């Protein structure tokens, strides 16, 4: 007689950002056993030295896979503003300095956009997944616009000044469920989950 059981795959999410972990877990739910670096007992701040989101995401996932030999994924996100030729882009987290201050980053962004009529922008997220040493990349994009005054206290980063297309609230005014309807990170995570679901989870004993 055959019995079937589900093996829940363990994945390390190579991040120290609790906000990102919450957004990703809202999509993944209980389908996979996702643990952050802190939950995995890893005290490491992985550099993001590259010129592309893809390369930075790969750097983080590859570092953790080589350290732990455990399936893992990482994510890198950039805000790309048309009038600023794609800035802050890959430097979004450190736009105003290495201290990664959300307020200082927003202040610099709004100052540079002050006399520019085009406030079009987009968030772009790239997830790097490493399974058994092999990498797959997933991209999510959310288009919208920048507003001049901060609104809302939810989320993090540039959320209080970004309104996604089709919405009348900033990400900073949205609940997590509302943000998930538009989010670049949610879109990339949905692609990640679809990919993982194609890996056969049922085994016979």
C-alpha positions in Angstrom: 0.0 0.0 0.0 1.3 3.4 -0.9 1.1 6.4 1.4 1.6 10.0 0.2 3.0 12.8 2.2 3.9 16.3 1.4 7.5 17.5 2.0 7.5 21.2 2.7 10.6 22.7 1.1 12.8 24.8 3.4 14.1 28.0 1.8 16.3 30.6 3.4 15.3 34.2 2.4 18.6 36.1 2.3 17.3 39.3 3.9 17.6 41.2 7.1 14.6 43.3 6.1 11.5 42.3 8.1 9.2 44.4 5.9 10.3 42.4 2.8 9.9 39.1 4.7 6.3 40.0 5.7 5.4 40.9 2.1 6.9 37.7 0.7 5.3 35.5 3.3 1.9 37.1 2.5 2.2 35.5 -0.9 4.0 32.2 0.0 1.9 31.5 3.1 2.4 28.0 4.4 3.3 26.5 1.0 7.0 26.5 1.9 9.1 26.8 5.0 10.7 30.2 4.5 13.1 31.5 7.1 15.0 34.7 7.2 18.7 35.1 7.9 18.1 35.9 11.5 15.8 32.8 11.9 18.5 30.7 10.3 21.0 32.0 12.8 23.0 33.9 10.2 24.4 37.3 11.2 25.5 38.6 7.9 25.0 41.9 6.0 25.7 40.9 2.4 27.1 43.7 0.2 25.2 44.9 -2.9 28.2 46.2 -4.9 26.9 45.6 -8.5 25.3 47.9 -11.1 22.2 45.8 -11.7 19.4 44.4 -9.5 20.0 41.0 -11.0 23.6 40.9 -10.0 23.0 42.1 -6.5 20.2 39.5 -6.0 22.5 36.8 -7.3 25.3 37.9 -5.1 23.1 37.5 -2.0 21.5 34.2 -2.9 24.9 32.7 -4.0 26.6 33.8 -0.8 24.0 32.1 1.4 23.8 29.0 -0.7 27.6 28.5 -0.5 27.5 29.2 3.2 24.7 26.9 4.1 24.2 24.5 1.2 20.5 25.1 1.6 18.0 26.2 -1.1 17.5 29.9 -0.8 16.4 33.1 -2.5 17.1 36.8 -2.3 15.6 39.9 -3.6 16.7 43.3 -4.8 14.5 46.2 -5.6 15.0 49.6 -7.2 12.8 52.7 -7.8 13.3 53.9 -11.3 12.2 57.5 -12.0 11.9 58.5 -15.7 12.7 62.1 -15.3 15.9 61.2 -13.4 17.1 58.7 -16.1 16.3 55.7 -13.9 17.6 57.0 -10.6 17.8 56.0 -7.8 17.6 52.5 -9.4 20.1 50.0 -8.0 21.2 52.6 -5.4 17.7 53.1 -4.0 18.5 51.9 -0.5 21.6 54.1 -0.2 20.5 57.0 -2.4 21.3 59.6 0.2 24.1 57.7 1.9 25.3 54.5 3.4 23.1 54.8 6.5 20.1 53.8 4.4 17.8 56.4 5.8 14.3 56.2 4.4 13.6 59.9 5.2 16.9 61.2 3.7 16.3 59.1 0.5 12.8 60.5 0.0 14.1 64.0 0.7 16.8 63.7 -1.9 14.3 62.2 -4.4 11.7 65.0 -4.0 14.3 67.7 -4.1 15.6 66.4 -7.5 12.1 66.1 -8.8 10.9 69.4 -7.6 11.0 71.3 -10.9 10.3 68.3 -13.2 6.8 67.9 -14.5 7.1 64.2 -15.2 6.7 62.2 -12.0 6.4 58.8 -13.7 8.2 56.0 -11.9 8.2 52.3 -11.4 9.4 49.9 -8.8 11.3 46.8 -10.2 12.0 43.8 -8.0 14.3 40.9 -9.0 14.3 37.6 -7.1 17.2 35.2 -7.4 16.3 31.6 -6.4 19.0 28.9 -6.0 17.7 25.3 -5.9 20.4 22.5 -5.8 23.0 25.0 -7.0 21.0 26.2 -10.1 19.7 29.8 -10.3 16.5 31.1 -11.6 15.5 34.8 -11.8 12.0 36.4 -11.5 11.1 40.0 -12.1 8.1 42.1 -10.9 7.3 45.6 -12.0 4.8 48.1 -10.6 4.4 51.4 -12.5 3.1 54.6 -10.9 4.1 58.1 -10.0 5.8 60.1 -7.3 3.9 62.7 -5.3 5.6 65.7 -3.6 4.2 65.2 -0.1 4.5 62.0 2.0 1.3 60.2 2.8 0.8 57.2 5.1 3.0 55.4 7.6 2.7 51.8 6.4 5.4 50.0 4.4 8.9 51.3 4.1 11.4 53.0 1.8 9.7 55.2 -0.8 6.2 53.9 -0.1 4.8 57.2 1.3 5.5 59.0 -2.0 4.6 56.4 -4.6 1.1 55.8 -6.0 0.8 52.8 -8.2 -1.2 53.0 -11.4 -4.9 52.2 -10.8 -4.8 53.3 -7.2 -5.5 56.6 -5.4 -3.4 55.7 -2.3 0.3 55.7 -1.8 1.9 52.4 -0.8 2.3 54.1 2.6 -1.4 54.4 3.0 -2.2 50.8 2.1 -2.6 47.7 4.2 -0.4 44.8 3.4 -3.3 43.1 1.5 -3.9 46.2 -0.5 -0.3 46.6 -1.4 0.0 43.0 -2.5 -2.6 43.7 -5.2 -0.1 46.1 -7.0 3.3 45.3 -5.6 6.4 44.6 -7.7 7.6 42.3 -5.0 4.3 40.4 -4.9 4.5 39.9 -8.7 8.0 38.6 -8.5 7.1 36.3 -5.6 4.1 35.0 -7.5 6.4 33.9 -10.3 8.7 32.3 -7.7 5.8 30.3 -6.2 4.6 29.2 -9.6 8.1 27.9 -10.4 8.4 26.1 -7.1 5.0 24.5 -7.4 6.3 22.8 -10.6 8.8 20.9 -8.4 7.1 17.7 -7.5 6.2 17.9 -3.7 4.6 14.5 -3.3 6.7 11.4 -2.5 5.7 7.8 -2.0 6.8 5.7 1.0 
